[in-house]
Amino acid sequence: MGAKVLERFPAGAPRGSWPAEEYAARRRAEGQPATVIMDLKSDAFLVVVPVDDD
């Protein structure tokens, strides 16, 4: 099983701001199983959803 990136957010958001988590919460409210992961190589938070590799 793989993952599809829905959106990218730079890790340098202002203190107390969680745009990736807020975006993922909106997607979950719409029924998508969105999660946030950290891409250390690009220093960004990625909002992803699982996809079948079939």
Number of C-alpha atoms within 10 A of each C-alpha: 7 10 13 13 14 14 13 19 18 14 17 10 12 8 6 6 10 13 16 22 18 13 19 22 18 13 18 14 11 10 9 14 13 24 19 20 15 15 13 9 6 11 12 17 21 24 24 21 18 14 10 8 7 5
